[in-house]
């Protein structure tokens, strides 16, 4: 059975646009040309039967017997970029959609955080979709979060902090600590952190930074404030801050970097390489996420593997279990992480 993602890919639009067209959602303007292309593609892929209906005909289709048998699930992603091109969130969403399809549910829409325009808009969107469940991927603004919980019958989180709902997550503190401990074991003592803070803007509350700090403290190592880069998860800022660090005097600049995401690590590696530094001899790097491109950088980036697809699948399974009345109490499910050592850090520092 084709999915909304299949239609979106072939029609050249986002999955949220496909969902709005097929659900006759008028909360955002969509041109007639785009609507026609989406409906034509859906029909060609076998998602819609018969002739392509006019936009007015989509609403009866939504309530047809074929769709009525499927529960409707929404997803909000805490990412400002295109969620289906994001190297970390894309595998999670793929896992969510795959498992929902297997369990006879429909992923009605996926909304990135940038599309949330206040509680009123969110309430209208959620209510109009008549959702049976919602998956929240990472933290969203408090007012939006409370609106979702007050409207949607069942909510499951991925990497959110809420003791009242089921949450699928990985140990961010432990994953960061494993990366930093690897660098310490390789003989590094001046280790930088490149990452960002969450919605609070407080770096001290960011779990990957806390994992870095704890590992450094456990080893009795000092942390120079000049080695801490809050990039707000912007690869361009990561590149710039890495360049600044490498301009420090040789005996003051870091010899290794822990990047709280592979994307931050890749741009930082580029900055170091362009300054003529050897990786890992002059400066070593370890990232976190194990996005697909990390194995193809030059040199390949050491990282901590996070089971992203499996997290999405598990969140979808937990959501359906909750809708079926199973596991009535909230719980946290920790997914395992695993250090992957590649050439960017696989050298013993002797000086």
N, C-alpha and C positions, 0 to 999 in steps of 0.2 A: 504494500500500500504506500503510495507516495505521501510525503510529509509536507508541511508548510515550508520547511527549509528547502525542499526540492523545488517547489513552485517559485520561491523567492529567488533561488539561484538562477533558474532558467529564465525568469521574467526580468531579472536584473533589478530587483527591488529588495527592501528589507522584509524580514518575516513579519514584522509588526504591520507593514503595509498590506501584505497578503491577508493577514488576519482581519484587518479593518475592512478590506474590500469584501471578503467572504462573509463577514458578520454584519455588513451594512452599517459600519460604525462611522458616523459623521463628525466625530469629535475633532478630527483634523482633516483639512482639505486634501483631497486626492483628485487629480485630474481625471477626466473621462477617458483620456488615452491610456493612462496607467491602469485604471479600473478594467478597461477592455483587455489590456495585455495580460493582467493577472487572471481574469476569468478564462480567457482563451488558453492560457498555459495550464490552468487547473483542469480544464476539459481535456486538453491533449494528453495530460499525464494520467487521466483516469480518476482524478480527485472529484470532478464533477461529471455527472452523466448527462448525456443529451446535448442539445444546442446550448451555446453560451447564453446565459440569461442576462437580462438587463440588470442594472444595479437594484432596481425595485424587486427583482425576482430573487435576489440573494437571500433576503430575510426569510421567505418561506423555506428555502433550501436549508437554512441554518436549523430550522425546526423539523427537518425531514426525519424519517425513521432511521436513516443511515447515521446521522450525526447524533440524534437523540440517545442512541445506545452508548455514546461515549461521554465520559465525564470531561468537563472543561477545566483546564488548569492554566494559570498564568504564571509568569516569571518576571521578577524585577532584578536587574543586575546592577550592582554598584560599580559601573564603569562608564567613563565619559566618552569613550570611543565606540566605534562600530563593534557591537558585541560579537558579531559573527566573523570578524577578522582579528579578534584579539587572541594572541597565542596562549593565554592562560584561560580565559573564560570560554573560548570556543569549544575545547574538549569537554568541559563541564556541561555546557548546553547540549552538546551532541549526546552525552550520556543521559541527560534528563529526557531528551526527546525520544531516544531509542527505547528506554525502559517504559516511558509512558505509552508509546505505541504498542509495545508488547503486552501491556496491561489494559488495553482498550480504553485509553484516555487520549485526549487531544490537547496539545500545547497550543492554546488559543492565541497567546501573544507573548512576546518577550519585550520588556521595556528597559532601556538603559536609564541610568539615573538622570541623565541630562534631559530626558523627556518628561520628568516629573515637574509639573508646574503648580505646585501647591496641593493642599488636601482636597479642595473642591474638584479639581480635574481628576485626581486619582480616584475619588469616590465615584464619580460618574463613570469612569472607565471600568472600574471593578464591578459596579452594579449593572451596567449595561451588558457586560460579558456574562453575567450570571455564573460566576466561577464556583466550582466545587472545591477548589484547592489552590494554594499559591506557594511557590518556592521562591524564597528570597536568597539571592547570592550575595553575601557580604552585607555590611551595614548600610542602611539607607536613613535619610533624615527622620527624626523621631516622630514628627507629625504624620508623615507618610506611613511609617511603620504602624502607628496606632490606628490609623484609618484602615489599613489592610486587615489588621487583627479584629477590628470591630465589624467588618463586613464579610470576610471570607470564612467559611465554616472551618477549614483546616489549613494551617500554615506550617511549613517546614523550612528551616533555615540551613544554609550552607555557610559555615564560618561566620555566624552571628552570635552575639552574646545575649541570650535570653533564656533564663531557666524555666520559662513557662511553655516552651514549644520544643519539639524534637529538633536536634541540630546535628548535622553531619559536618565534621571538621577534621583538620589535622593539627598536630601539636606545633604551632608556629614557634613557640619559644624553644622547644626541643630541636626542631629542624634547623633554626638559626644557630643554636648552640653547637650542633654537630658540624656545621660548616666552619664555624670559628675554631672549634677544637681541632679540626683537621689542619687548619693553617698553623695553629700553635704547635701541633705535633710535627709539622714540617720545619719548625725552628723560627717562625715569625713571632716578633714581639711588638712591632708597630703595625697594628691592623686597623684599617679604616672601615667605616660603615657608610654605605650608600643606599638610600631608600626613601621613605616618606612616612608621614603621619596619616592617621585615619581622619574621619569626619571631625573629630574633636580638635585636630590640629596640634595635639600634644604628643610629641615624639616619645615621651616617657611612658605613654600608655600603649605604644605600638609594640605588639608582641615580638616581632622579629628583631626590633631594636633591643628589647629587653633580653632576648636570648643572646644577642651579641654581647651586651653589657655584662650579663651574668657569667658568660664564659670567660671574658677578660678578667673579671674580678676573681673568679675561682682560680685563675692562673697567676694572680698577683700582678697583672699588667695594667699599666696606666693607660688612660684614654685621653688623648689630646683633643680638645674641642675642634681643632682645625681638621681633624680626621673624620668628623661627622658631617655628612651631607644630607640634608632634607631636601630632596629634589621634587617633592610633591608628585612623585611618580612620572616625571617628565624626562624622557630620554635625552633631550637637548640640555636640560639642566645637569643631568648626570655627567654628560660629556664635559660641560664647562667646569663643574666642580672637581672632576678628576684632573683636569688640566691645571687647576689652581693648586691642588695638593702636590702634584708632581713638580711644581715650580718652587716648592719649599727647599731649603738646604738639604743636601743628601742625607745628613744624619738626623733630620727632623721629619722627613716625609715618610709616609707608610711604605712598608715593604710588601704589604698584602692588603687585599680589599675583600670584604664580604659585601656582596650586593644582595639586597633583600628581594630582588626579582631578577631573573635572567636578562630581561630587557635593560634594566639599569646596568647590569654587569657588562653586557655587550657594548653599549655605548661608551662605558668607562674604559674598557679594553681598547677601543678604537682611539680614544684620546691618548692613552699611554703609548700605543704603538706609533702614533703620528709624532710623538715627541722623541722617538728614537729609543724608547725603553724596551728591553727584552722581557718577554713574558714566557715563563715565570721567573727567570733569573733575577731581574731587577724589581719586578712587582708581580705578585701572584694574585689570581682571582678565583673566587668561588661565588656562584650565583645560587638562586633558589627558584624552583618550579619545574626544571627540566623541560622547558618548551622545546619543540622539535628542532628549531634552528640552532640550539645551543651546541649540538654535536658537530655542526658544520662551520663554526667560527674558526678563526685562525689565531692562535691554536684553539682546539676544541675546549669549551668552557666546562670546568668542573661545576657541579651543581648538586642540589638535593632534589631527588625525584619526589613529586607529589602525584598521587594517583587521581588525576583530574577527572578523567572519564568515569572511573569507578565511583567517585564522589557524586557525580551527577546521577548515575544509575541508582546508587543507594538512596539518595534524597528522594528520587521519584518513587522508589519501592516503599520507603517509609511513608511518604505522603499517601499512597494508595492504601497501605495498611491502616493508616489512621482513618481514612475515609470509610474503610470497611469495619471500623470499630476495634481493630487490633491495637495492642500496645497503647492503652489509653493514657498512660503517664508519660510526661516529657522525659527525654533522656538525651545524652550526648554520645555520639558514636565517633570515636577517634579512628581515622584512617592512618595507615602506616606511612612513614617517609623513609627514604633510603639515600645515603650519600653516594654520588657517582663521581669518582676521581678521574679527571682527564688531564690533558697536558698543561692547562692553564695554571695548575697548582702542584703538579706532581714532580716536585724537585725539593731536595733538602737544602735549607738555607744554613750555611756554615759560618756566616759572618754577620 
